Amino acid sequence: MAGLFINLGRHFSITVHVSIILCTLPSPTIAVTEKFSDDRQALLSFKLQLSNDPLGALASWHNDSANFCSWQGITCSKKHTNRVIALDLRSKGLVGQIPLSIANLSFLTALDLSDNHLHSAIPYETGGLKRLRKLNLSMNSLDGMIPAALSSLSSLEEISLWNNSLSGEIPSNLSRCSNLKFIHFSSNKLQGRIPTWVGTLPALQVLILSGNNFVGNVPDSLGTTPSLTYVNLGQNYLTGGILLNITNSQSLQYLLLPYNGLSGRIPPELFNSSSLLVLDLTRNNFTGAIPSVSSVSSPLFSLTLGDNSLSGSIPISLANFSSLSVLYLGGNNLVGSIPDSLGMLQLEKLDISINELSGLVPYCIYNMSSLTFLSIGNNSFAGKLPWKIGLLLPSISTLILQANRFEGPIPASLVNASSLEVLDLGVNSFHGLVPKLGTLTMLKELDIGANHLEGQDWISLSSLTNCSSLVKLLLDDNKFKGSIPESVGNFTINMNWLWLSNNNFSVGNKFKVT
């Protein structure tokens, strides 16, 4: 049994264990030419048919080399000597079409040509590789349709065609590849409906079809098999609701359906799953209340429901997700206050911005030392920030409190939050002097505009010149005074945003803000 590592994005990765099971279903026969009678000649032809090899990856492939099994990217069989079983030329900068001579490597079980500059259609002849179990042509510029001839690959277990320009529908006869465990077709131009048969593949563990033009419903067949662990259908044009089978799956660990047109209420079963680790329903049209959580043994660690039309309050029972580290509820119509129960969690990321929440922010939120990202902007929260907030949140890198009703001074302890990259306190009622934030050398964005902050001269802000990574500085609509020295021109040279308006600054003749 072999382990397959799947990199799924920035935060998540899973390991799928793959066992080899040969398919016995009949399939169409693809004729393979006999022009190259052995694998050595097939490889030399492969090299000749490419347009360019700028990195010299195939430099060892030449006619006077005795042992082609030692050529770069080649693995030969131990049992059948001089028969190539794996061709791995990923990330070699190869240019051209996929050479047709690939079909003459009849013992090939793994073909990886990913991350090159291959173009045009996937050759029909690829369907002649009867022993192929792993096919990876991702990250190229391939176009045209997925060849129906691939249905002849009856032993196929993994197929990765993501990040190309493939179009058309998924061929219906791929259902013959009943040993498929891993399908990754994301970031193409595929269209039509997601076929029902994908949900009935008995061995399927991972299905990734995100970033295409699929329409229609999420197939009701998904979740009917006990092997499915990962589904990503995000960034399509899917509509309708989430159907029963997938919500009741006992094996599903990752369900990602963001950036679609799905609607209706979120099924409560998803919030009480014994297997689900990640649920992402961002940017859809879901309505109604956030379901309650009755299970205290849920393993869910990431819940993202942002940019929907959810209403009601934040359920107290979310605290039952004891493993939760990511909670995104921003961009909805939530009302009420932040429940104190959230303080029971060890969240790393919390986003409840752009809602209709109000009241005081519970101290337990500021005291959540695990937080690296906190965004509660564009609500109606009030009160003062804890004076030691910078000590309470030692790992915070993004702190967004903009467009609320916070008041009082900006706590000087923020200078201790040395990981801060984004600090947005704009559009509130903070007053007094600005702390010397120059110790925050990682700071990239600072917005303290539209408050009641004061300063008799630029000296009170001069420490910001130590923040060499700043690209956004918003000081507008405050009560700052004094002359801006000409040396500030050097400090702002790499800035994309610099807002100083509606203050009482005087600017030197040689200092220009462009």
HELIX and SHEET records of a PDB file:
HELIX    1   1 ASP A   39  GLN A   49  1                                  11    
HELIX    2   2 PHE A   68  SER A   70  5                                   3    
HELIX    3   3 LEU A  100  ASN A  104  5                                   5    
HELIX    4   4 TYR A  124  GLY A  128  5                                   5    
HELIX    5   5 ALA A  148  SER A  152  5                                   5    
HELIX    6   6 SER A  172  ARG A  176  5                                   5    
HELIX    7   7 THR A  196  THR A  200  5                                   5    
HELIX    8   8 LEU A  244  THR A  247  1                                   4    
HELIX    9   9 PRO A  268  ASN A  272  5                                   5    
HELIX   10  10 ILE A  316  ASN A  320  5                                   5    
HELIX   11  11 ASP A  340  MET A  344  5                                   5    
HELIX   12  12 TYR A  363  TYR A  366  1                                   4    
HELIX   13  13 ILE A  389  LEU A  392  1                                   4    
HELIX   14  14 ALA A  412  ASN A  416  5                                   5    
HELIX   15  15 LEU A  437  THR A  439  5                                   3    
HELIX   16  16 TRP A  458  ASN A  466  5                                   9    
HELIX   17  17 VAL A  488  PHE A  491  1                                   4    
SHEET    1   A 2 ALA A   2  ASN A   7  0                                        
SHEET    2   A 2 SER A  13  VAL A  18 -1                                        
SHEET    1   B19 ILE A  74  CYS A  76  0                                        
SHEET    2   B19 VAL A  84  ASP A  88 -1                                        
SHEET    3   B19 ALA A 110  ASP A 112  1                                        
SHEET    4   B19 LYS A 134  ASN A 136  1                                        
SHEET    5   B19 GLU A 158  SER A 160  1                                        
SHEET    6   B19 PHE A 182  HIS A 184  1                                        
SHEET    7   B19 VAL A 206  ILE A 208  1                                        
SHEET    8   B19 TYR A 230  ASN A 232  1                                        
SHEET    9   B19 TYR A 254  LEU A 256  1                                        
SHEET   10   B19 VAL A 278  ASP A 280  1                                        
SHEET   11   B19 SER A 302  THR A 304  1                                        
SHEET   12   B19 VAL A 326  TYR A 328  1                                        
SHEET   13   B19 LYS A 349  ASP A 351  1                                        
SHEET   14   B19 PHE A 373  SER A 375  1                                        
SHEET   15   B19 THR A 398  ILE A 400  1                                        
SHEET   16   B19 VAL A 422  ASP A 424  1                                        
SHEET   17   B19 GLU A 445  ASP A 447  1                                        
SHEET   18   B19 LYS A 472  LEU A 474  1                                        
SHEET   19   B19 TRP A 497  TRP A 499  1                                        
SHEET    1   C18 VAL A  95  GLN A  97  0                                        
SHEET    2   C18 HIS A 117  SER A 120  1                                        
SHEET    3   C18 SER A 141  MET A 145  1                                        
SHEET    4   C18 SER A 165  GLY A 168  1                                        
SHEET    5   C18 LYS A 189  ARG A 193  1                                        
SHEET    6   C18 ASN A 213  GLY A 216  1                                        
SHEET    7   C18 TYR A 237  GLY A 240  1                                        
SHEET    8   C18 GLY A 261  ARG A 265  1                                        
SHEET    9   C18 ASN A 285  ALA A 289  1                                        
SHEET   10   C18 SER A 309  GLY A 312  1                                        
SHEET   11   C18 ASN A 333  GLY A 336  1                                        
SHEET   12   C18 GLU A 356  LEU A 360  1                                        
SHEET   13   C18 SER A 380  LYS A 384  1                                        
SHEET   14   C18 ARG A 405  GLY A 408  1                                        
SHEET   15   C18 SER A 429  LEU A 433  1                                        
SHEET   16   C18 HIS A 452  GLY A 455  1                                        
SHEET   17   C18 LYS A 479  ILE A 484  1                                        
SHEET   18   C18 ASN A 504  VAL A 507  1                                        
END                                                                             
